[in-house]
Amino acid sequence: MHELPETIAVDVVLLPPGPIMDMAIGANRTLLAGYPDGGIRLDRDNCLPHISVAMFPARSGDIPEIVAKVERITRQCSPMALTIDAVAKHKNAGETVSVFHILRTEILQLFHKSVMNALKPYPAPVAGPEMFAGEASAPSVDCLQRFQKTSAYERYSPHITLGFGDLPEIIPGIDFPVRFEATKAAVCHLGNHCTCRRIIAGFDLGLRAHGDRGRTAARR
C-alpha cells in the first residue's frame, strides 16, 4: 500500500461500472479539448470517475477502522440502481465545473447517511495540502473542509465530476436518462480538485448474501 500522510484526505465513494466510467472519461476529454489546462484528467488508473458519499480528513492510524466500518455497511447494502438525468454545472473558485447529475434515490441517501454517521468519530483537523495525494489547491482543501456543512445529509447531491468547463447539455451519443447499477464502493485518497487518486480499499456491495469477503486489495 502507498504510504499515507499522518492526516489524509479521504473520500468514501461509489464506483460506476466500466461503460459509465468510459462515458465520463469521454465527456472529460471533450472539456479538455476546450480547456486544456482544466486540471482534471479522468482515467481508470489515477483519476477515477466516482460518486462521492462522504469526504473528510482522517488520521492515517484510523484508516483500518474506517475501512472496516465501510466494509460492514457495504456488505449490508444491495447493488444500487442509479440514474444520470442531466449535465449540471456549478462554480468552484469562480470557474465552471460540469458534472453528471445523479438522482438521489432513497437507497443512495440511506447509504450516504449510514456512512456519514458511522464515520463521525474519525474526522481529524484539516492539516492543509499535504493531506492530499500530490499537490492540492486551496479550493480543494476548502471543499474537503466544508463537505459536511455544505454537501451532506439533506444537502447531499450525488454526481460524477467531469471537469472544468461548460459541457453542452446535449452530448452526441448520450441519451439521458442513463441508468446503471453501482456494485462497487471504495475508500479513496483524494488528489487535487478532490479527485479520486488512489483506492485504499475497495468493496463489492451486498456480498453478505453470498457469504463472500467483500474487500479488494488496495491500489498504489
C-alpha positions, 0 to 999 in steps of 0.5 A, spaced: 500 500 500 502 507 498 504 510 504 499 515 507 500 522 510 499 522 518 492 526 516 489 524 509 484 526 505 479 521 504 473 520 500 468 514 501 465 513 494 461 509 489 464 506 483 460 506 476 461 500 472 466 500 466 461 503 460 459 509 465 466 510 467 468 510 459 462 515 458 465 520 463 472 519 461 469 521 454 465 527 456 472 529 460 476 529 454 471 533 450 472 539 456 479 538 455 479 539 448 476 546 450 480 547 456 486 544 456 489 546 462 482 544 466 486 540 471 482 534 471 484 528 467 479 522 468 482 515 467 481 508 470 488 508 473 489 515 477 483 519 476 477 515 477 470 517 475 466 516 482 460 518 486 462 521 492 458 519 499 462 522 504 469 526 504 473 528 510 480 528 513 482 522 517 488 520 521 492 515 517 492 510 524 484 510 523 484 508 516 483 500 518 477 502 522 474 506 517 475 501 512 472 496 516 466 500 518 465 501 510 466 494 509 460 492 514 455 497 511 457 495 504 456 488 505 449 490 508 447 494 502 444 491 495 447 493 488 444 500 487 440 502 481 442 509 479 440 514 474 444 520 470 438 525 468 442 531 466 449 535 465 449 540 471 454 545 472 456 549 478 462 554 480 468 552 484 473 558 485 469 562 480 470 557 474 465 552 471 465 545 473 460 540 469 458 534 472 453 528 471 447 529 475 445 523 479 438 522 482 438 521 489 434 515 490 432 513 497 437 507 497 443 512 495 441 517 501 440 511 506 447 509 504 450 516 504 447 517 511 449 510 514 456 512 512 456 519 514 454 517 521 458 511 522 464 515 520 463 521 525 468 519 530 474 519 525 474 526 522 481 529 524 483 537 523 484 539 516 492 539 516 492 543 509 495 540 502 499 535 504 493 531 506 492 530 499 495 525 494 500 530 490 499 537 490 492 540 492 489 547 491 486 551 496 479 550 493 480 543 494 482 543 501 476 548 502 471 543 499 474 537 503 473 542 509 466 544 508 463 537 505 459 536 511 456 543 512 455 544 505 454 537 501 451 532 506 445 529 509 439 533 506 444 537 502 447 531 499 447 531 491 450 525 488 454 526 481 460 524 477 465 530 476 467 531 469 471 537 469 472 544 468 468 547 463 461 548 460 459 541 457 453 542 452 447 539 455 446 535 449 452 530 448 452 526 441 451 519 443 448 520 450 441 519 451 439 521 458 436 518 462 442 513 463 441 508 468 446 503 471 447 499 477 453 501 482 456 494 485 462 497 487 464 502 493 471 504 495 475 508 500 479 513 496 485 518 497 483 524 494 488 528 489 487 535 487 480 538 485 478 532 490 479 527 485 479 520 486 487 518 486 488 512 489 483 506 492 485 504 499 480 499 499 475 497 495 468 493 496 463 489 492 456 491 495 451 486 498 456 480 498 453 478 505 448 474 501 453 470 498 457 469 504 463 472 500 469 477 503 467 483 500 474 487 500 479 488 494 486 489 495 488 496 495 491 500 489 498 504 489 
